[in-house]
């Protein structure tokens, strides 16, 4: 993480992971979050605070797992991301 994690949680009923962190004013690089089903992420259900942020996904070859890469904002700020998987009959990541 670029900065210090303040909180994180996973809501299994909604298949949603949320994390909040503080980035320093000289933040560079990117925050990287491991997600067990990056293939099943609902791209429309990725939300950032502040808004207008972007993320890229990296899938681990041969699996559904991977990483979410979030570029540093470049200024001192509190940030939050919510990631939700698509719900399937078989559960998280189907």
C-alpha positions as CSV (number, residue, x, y, z in Angstrom):
1,X,0.0,0.0,0.0
2,X,1.1,3.5,-0.7
3,X,0.3,5.0,2.8
4,X,-1.2,3.6,5.9
5,X,-4.3,1.3,6.0
6,X,-7.0,2.7,8.3
7,X,-9.6,-0.1,7.8
8,X,-10.7,-2.9,5.7
9,X,-13.5,-5.4,5.6
10,X,-15.1,-8.1,3.5
11,X,-18.9,-8.5,3.4
12,X,-19.5,-12.1,2.3
13,X,-23.3,-11.5,1.9
14,X,-22.6,-8.8,-0.7
15,X,-19.3,-10.3,-2.0
16,X,-17.7,-6.8,-1.3
17,X,-14.3,-5.8,-0.1
18,X,-13.8,-2.2,1.2
19,X,-10.6,-0.6,2.3
20,X,-9.6,2.9,3.5
21,X,-6.1,4.3,3.7
22,X,-4.2,7.5,4.1
23,X,-1.7,8.5,1.4
24,X,1.1,10.8,2.2
25,X,1.7,14.1,0.3
26,X,4.6,12.6,-1.6
27,X,2.8,9.4,-2.6
28,X,4.3,7.7,-5.6
29,X,3.8,4.3,-7.2
30,X,0.7,2.3,-6.7
31,X,-1.3,0.4,-4.1
32,X,-1.7,-3.3,-4.9
33,X,-4.5,-5.4,-3.5
34,X,-4.7,-9.2,-3.8
35,X,-8.2,-10.4,-4.6
36,X,-9.1,-14.1,-4.7
37,X,-11.5,-13.7,-7.7
38,X,-10.2,-10.8,-9.8
39,X,-11.7,-12.5,-12.9
40,X,-15.2,-12.2,-11.3
41,X,-14.9,-8.6,-10.3
42,X,-17.9,-6.6,-11.3
43,X,-16.2,-3.7,-13.1
44,X,-19.3,-1.5,-12.6
45,X,-19.1,-2.1,-8.9
46,X,-15.6,-0.7,-8.3
47,X,-16.0,2.6,-6.4
48,X,-13.4,5.1,-5.3
49,X,-13.3,8.0,-2.8
50,X,-12.2,10.4,-4.1
51,X,-14.0,9.7,-7.3
52,X,-12.5,9.7,-10.8
53,X,-9.8,7.2,-9.8
54,X,-8.8,4.3,-12.0
55,X,-7.5,0.7,-11.4
56,X,-6.1,-2.0,-13.5
57,X,-6.5,-5.8,-13.0
58,X,-3.8,-8.4,-13.2
59,X,-4.8,-12.1,-13.3
60,X,-2.5,-14.7,-11.9
61,X,-1.9,-17.2,-14.7
62,X,-3.9,-20.4,-14.3
63,X,-6.3,-19.0,-11.7
64,X,-9.1,-16.6,-11.1
65,X,-7.1,-14.7,-8.4
66,X,-5.0,-11.6,-9.1
67,X,-4.2,-8.1,-8.1
68,X,-5.9,-4.7,-8.3
69,X,-3.4,-1.9,-9.0
70,X,-4.4,1.6,-7.9
71,X,-2.1,4.5,-8.9
72,X,-1.1,6.9,-6.1
73,X,-3.0,10.1,-6.0
74,X,0.1,12.3,-5.6
75,X,-1.2,14.3,-2.7
76,X,-2.0,13.8,1.0
77,X,-5.5,12.4,1.2
78,X,-7.8,9.7,2.6
79,X,-8.7,7.1,0.0
80,X,-11.2,4.4,-0.2
81,X,-12.0,1.6,-2.6
82,X,-14.9,-0.9,-2.8
83,X,-14.6,-4.0,-4.9
84,X,-17.5,-6.4,-5.5
85,X,-17.5,-9.8,-7.2
86,X,-20.4,-10.9,-9.3
87,X,-22.6,-13.2,-7.3
88,X,-22.9,-16.7,-8.8
89,X,-24.8,-19.9,-7.9
90,X,-21.5,-21.4,-6.7
91,X,-20.5,-18.5,-4.6
92,X,-17.7,-16.1,-4.8
93,X,-16.1,-16.4,-8.2
94,X,-18.3,-19.2,-9.3
